Amino acid sequence: MKVSAAALAVILIATALCAPASASP
């Protein structure tokens, strides 16, 4: 499932980008 892999990658990237931003004051 390439679509599932792409969706998972997008979720992981979004989480990686949002985590530091939300952790910062």
Phi and psi in degrees as a GROMACS rama.xvg file:
@    title "Ramachandran Plot"
@    xaxis  label "Phi"
@    yaxis  label "Psi"
@TYPE xy
-67.1592  -33.9192  LYS-2
-64.0009  -43.1429  VAL-3
-64.9091  -40.6573  SER-4
-64.1197  -41.9218  ALA-5
-65.9378  -42.7603  ALA-6
-63.3994  -42.1532  ALA-7
-62.9777  -41.8682  LEU-8
-61.9871  -42.5074  ALA-9
-62.8675  -42.4286  VAL-10
-63.465  -43.6251  ILE-11
-64.0334  -42.6313  LEU-12
-64.7303  -44.856  ILE-13
-61.3547  -41.4733  ALA-14
-64.0008  -42.5629  THR-15
-64.6409  -34.7944  ALA-16
-78.6619  -35.5774  LEU-17
-81.3676  -30.1963  CYS-18
-58.2612  -53.3797  ALA-19
-64.3713  -34.7405  PRO-20
-67.226  -41.8254  ALA-21
-74.6373  -27.9571  SER-22
-74.9489  -29.283  ALA-23
-74.2927  142.629  SER-24
